[in-house]
Amino acid sequence: MHRTNRYFSGLLLACGLLFNAGAWAVEFIIDKGVENPIPIAIVPFSWSQATGMPPVDVATVISDDLTRSARFASMEEKNMPQQPHDFNEIQFKDWQRLGMENLVVGQLKQTDQGDYLVDFRLVDVYKGKQIAGFSIPSTQLQLRRTAHEISDIIYEKLIGVRGAFATRIVYITVIKTREGAKKYTLQVSDADGYNPQVLLDSKEPLLSPSWSPDGKKLAYVSFETKNSAVYIQDLLTGAREKVASNPGINSAPAWSPDGTRLALTLSMEGNPEIYVMHVASKQLRRMTNNAAIDTEPTWSPDGKLLAFTSDRGGGPQIYEIPADGGEPKRLTFDGNYNTRPVYSPDNKHMAVVHGDGNTYRIGLYDRASKQISILTDSHNDESPSFAPNGHMIIYTTTGARGTALAAISVDGSVHQRLALQDGEVREPAWGPFTNR
């Protein structure tokens, strides 16, 4: 694909440019993991009811989470020397002989009111001590999330970084109907691909979903009126508000960290420029003024800076401007194609799409050294988005079987592919940490 067409693909949608096809089904494939994953055994949780199966297999969800991170080696149930459900039942020497370092035991109980209580203990086998343990109240609808929260606790205790298993992702799918038409959907799912929910169906393209910092709203672009327009949608109520439908291009919304503003690309004055909108008042402030195309704005975690893509230097590169106004400064000089900047949560890096005219890969720009390291080895990677803990980057990749969702760790040691459901997939965005 010619790099200019790729760079302006979001803008050219207004002229009818569509997506490549791919297939999704709920499946995680670990292509690459760390060399020495942490041994851990997640013992099946006991179930308080004598009859029937528990509504969620909590232990399996936890085990799948940790295994999927590729930083843990979970013991298979058939290899467990015993199945204790409480700390006092653990025979430590049995586990030590098998070289097992960490053990998780727990119980799922149904209360008299019909709700649930999940007890778990994370244990250091060699020290014979509890590392963490909680009793977490839950409901049937929340049980899977509760299991993810336990995974987050285990991850943080053993890795030292807050886990992101209890977060969500948003993405666009495109399905070709039997009649040859295309159906676009805006979907949200758990970070592991379960519980997908369709937020919007459309016969016209949808793109550029962006999470509000509290995880309660999404901004996105829709062509349902035959011209691009930016909408904000409440995830709980489904209520939608059109916030930008100016003549020309309305694209690439990005929420400010405080949730009060949106950065946008608008061409209402003739040329695509970066604007900032105050969401409550809809007042606009123009941030750039250049004959080149400026697009794909993104906010720094502290809200003080905006990065964006511009070809003002002759080819697409990353620039940065103070959020309160000022002169843009070019950041990237490595290669002739760098687009789609996204700040890391700690503000030390940016994920970018780095290309050379033939291949487009996910790169990591170091803000201190100003160098780009290439993380992926595919030929057509797009749309990077950081996990809220900064450990992983989700993106789309196109291979022999079409487009798929993938994730890679910032150090390149872990590489995953996630297939969700039939249809094309574009522009994933990893949601923020949220409370229940």
N, C-alpha and C positions, 0 to 999 in steps of 0.2 A: 504494500500500500504506500502511495506517495506520502511523504511526511506532512506536506501542507494539507492534504485531505484529511489526514489523521488528526492533526492539530485542531482543525476547524470543524471536526465531525459534529460536535454539539450545535454549532451554528448552522451547518448545512442541513440539519434535520428539517429546517423550515423549507428546504428545497426538495425534500423527499429522500434523503440518504437514510437507509435503514441499517439493521444489525445483521451479524452472522448468527447462524443457528447452532444450538447445542442441546444436550439432553441432561436432565437432572433427575436424580433419585436420592433418597436419604442414605447417604453413605460417605464415610470419611476414609480417605486413603492416605496413609502416612508414607510419603516418598522418601523422607529423610528425617532422622532423629538424632538426639545427642548420643555420644559414644558410650557413656556410662550412666544410663538412666537409674533413678533411685528405686530400689526394690521396695514394693509395698503390697500388702495383702488386704483386700477389702472383703471381710467376711460377710456372707449373707446376713441381713438383719433379721432378727426374730420378729414375728407377727403376732399381735396379741389375740387375734381372733382364731379360734380353733378350726373353723371351717372357712373355706373360700380363700382366694388369693388376694394379696394386698393390691390396692389400686395402682401402685407404682413400686417397681423393684428398686428401692433406693440405693442399695449397694451396687447394682449394675450400672445405674446412672453415674454414680461416683467413679466407679472403675473405668467406665467408658470415657468420662471427662479427663481423668488423669492419664489414661493411655493415649488419648487423642493429642494431648499436649506434647507427647513424645519425650517428656522429661521423667516419666515414671515407667517402671516395668511392673505391671500388675500380675500377681500370681493367679493362675487359673484355679477355679473352685475345686476341681478334681485333685489338685496337688496339695491342698491344705491338710495339714496333719490333724486339725480339729476345727470346730466351728463355734468358738466361744461368742457370747453375746454381751458379756460384761467383763470388766477389767479383772475381777476376782476369778474368772473362769479360765484365764489365759495360762497355758503351760509354756512358759517362756523358753525353756530348753528345747522343746520340740521345734519351735520356730527358729531358734538360733542355729540348730543343726542344719537347717535348710538355707542359712544365709539371709534370712528375711530381716530387714532392718526396721521396717515400720508396719504397724498393724492398725486396722480400723475395725472396731466392733460396734454394734449398735442394735437398737430396738425400735420398731415402729408400733405405736400403740394407738388404738382408737378410743376416744374419750366417750363418756356417757352422753355428751351433747352431739356426738357424731363427727367431731373434728378429730385431729390427729396430733400426736406428740412424737417427735423424732429425737431419740437419745443417741449420741455417738461419742466414741472415745478414740482419739488418735494416740497411739502408744509407741514409744521407743522400745523395741524388743530387747536390745542389748543392755540398756540402762534399767529396764523394767519399770519405766516411769511414764505417766501420762503427759503428753505434750499439749493436748487440747481436748476439751470435752464440753458439750453443751446439750441442753434439752430445748428443742426448738418447736414451738407450737405451729401448726399448719392446718390447712384445709385440703380437701381432696384436689381442688383446682390448683393449689399452690404446692403440692407435694413434689412435683418435678423441680420446681424452682428451689424448694428447700434443699433437695439433693444437690443442686448446683451450688447453693450457698455453702454447703458442707465441703464440696470440692474446692471452693474458693478459700475456705479456712485452711484446709490441708495444704493447698498450694502455697499460701502465704507463710505458713509455719515452716515448711520444708524447703521452699525456694527463696523466701525472703521478699517476695513481690506479691501484691494483692492479686488474687485470681480474677478472671473475667468470664467464668463459666455461666454466671447468672445474668449476663447481659444479653442484648438482642442485636440482630442485624436487620437492615432493610435493603431491598434490592428491587430491580425492575426485571420482569420477565416478559417475553414476547412469544406467543404461541400462534402458529399458523393453523387456521381453521380448515375444514374440509373444502370450503369454497375458495380457499386460497387467500382469504383476507388475514389480517393480523390482529391479534388481541393483546393489548398491553395491560399488565397488572402491576400495581404497587403492592409489595408484600413485606410483611415483617415476620420474623421467626426468632426462636431462641438461638443462641450462638451456636448450638450444635445442630441446627437445622430442623428441630422438632417444633411442633405447634405453629406451622405457617398460617398466617392470616392475611387474606386479601383486603386491602384498604380501599382500593379503587380499581375498577375495570374501565378500559377506554379503547375505542377503535383507533384513536390517534396516539402518537408517541408520548411517553412519559419519560422523564429523565431527571438527573441531578438531585436525588433525595438527600436531605440534610437534617440531622437530628437537632432539636432544641437541647440546650445543656441539661435540662431536667428530664429529658427523655419522654416528655408528654406530648410533643408536637413534632410534625415533620413539615419542612418546606420542600417544594419540588416544582418542576416545570411540567406543564401539560400543554399539548397542542389541540385540545378538544374543541377549541373555537377556531381551528385552522391557522392560528398564529400563536406563537409561544406566549405563555402567561405563567406567572409565579403564584402558587397557592400555598397556604398554610393549613394543615389539617390536624385537628385534635384526635389523638389516638383513642381516647376513651369514648368520646361521643360521636366521632366521625364528622363533626362539623367542619366545613371548609370555608376559607376566605380567600378571595382573589386579591392579591396585594400589589401586583404589577402586571399591567396589560397595555403597556405603551406601544405606539407604532414602532415596528421593527423588532429587534431582538430583546427578549426578557429571559435571562438565563442565569444559571450557576449560583443559586442562593446559598449563602453560608451564614449560620447563626454566630453572633458574637458570644463570647464566654458568659456574659451576664444575661443573655437572652432578650435583650432590649432592642437589638439591631440585626439587620440582615445586610450582608455585602452581596452585591448583585452585578451582573453584566447587563448593561442597557445600551441600546443604540438609538434612543429616541431623539438625540441631537445629531444623528447622522453617522456616527462612528461608534463601534463597541468600546465602551469605557467602563471603569469600575465606579460604582456608586455605593453609598451606605444609606440604608433606609431605617429610620426610627419606626419600629413596628407599630407602636400605639398611634402615632400621629400620621404615619405614612410620609413624613417629610424626607426628602432626599438631599444628600450631599454628594456632589461629584468629587471623586478622588483623583482621577487621572484626566489628562488632556493631551492626547497625542494622536498623530495621524495613523499610527499603527493600531492593531487590534489588541486590546487588553481584556483578559477574560480569566476565569477560574480563580476568583479570589478566595482566600482562606485566612482565618484569624490565628494569631499567635495565642498560646494558652492564657497569657495575661491580658489579652485584649488590646495591647499597645501597638501592634503591628499588623499589617495586611500583606500577605504575599500573593502574587498573581503571575499569570503567564502573559508574555508580550513578545511580539516579533519586531519591536522597535529597533533592535540591534541587527536586523537582517534575517533572523531565524528565531523560532520560539525558545525563550529562556525565562528563567525565574527572576522576578523583581520583588522588591519589598518597599513598603511605604509606611510611614507612621500613621496610625489610625486617626489621629487628630489633624492630619494634613501635612504635606511636605513634598519633597522631591523624591521620586522613586530611585532606588539604588539596585543595580544589577547584582545578583548573587551568583549565578552559575556561568562558568566559562568552560567547563569540561564537556567537550562535544558540541555538536551543532543543533541538538534537539533535547530540551528539558522542559517538561510540562507537568501540569496537574500537581502542584505543591500541596503538601499536607504537613503541618507541624506535628512533631511528636509531643506527647503530653508533658514531657519535662523540658521542652523547648530547646533541646540540644541538637535535634536533627530535623530534617524534612524528608518525607518520602516523595519521590518524583518518578515520572515516566521518562526514562533516558533512551534515546534512539540514535541510530546512525544511518537511517534511510532504509535499512533492510530489516533490522530487528528493533523491538521496543521492549525494554525490560524495566523492572522496578529497581530503582536505585535509592540509596540512602545518602543524603547530603549532610555532611558534618558541618554544623554552623561555626565551629571553632577553626577547623582546618580548611574549610571551604572546598573540600574534596568530596567526590561522589564515589561510593563503593556500590558495585552492582550485586544485587541480592539474588535475582532470578536468572535462569538460563534458558528460558523459552524464547520464542521469536515474536510473540505478540501479546504483551501483558499491559493491562490498563487499570485505571481507577483504584489506586492504593488508598487504604483507610486504616489508621492505627486502632488497635484495641485500646480501651481506656487505660489499661495498665502500661501501655507502651511496649509490651513484649512481642506482640505479633502484628503483622500487617496483612489485611485481607485485600484481595484484588481479583481481577478476572484474567484468565489466560485462554488463548485459543490454540488448540492443537489439532491432531488428525481427526478427532471425534467432534470437533466444534468447540464452543465456548464452555468453560467451567469456572467455578469459583475456587480460589486457592488461597492459602495463607502461608506466610513465611515469617520466621523469627527475625528480629532485627540483627542478630549475629549470624544469620544464615544457616544455623545448625539444624533447624526444624523446618520441614517443608510438607505441607498438607494439601490435598485436594478435596473439595466438598461438592458432591452432586446432590441437588435437592429434588428437582422435579422436571418433567418434560418442558421443553421450551428454551428459548434463549435467556441469557442472564446478563445483566449489565449493571454497572455503577453501584456496587455494594457499599454500604456505609455501616461501620460498627458503632453501635449505640453507646451512650455514656453509662457510668455507674449510676444506679438509681436505688432508692429505698423502695420497699414494698408499697 
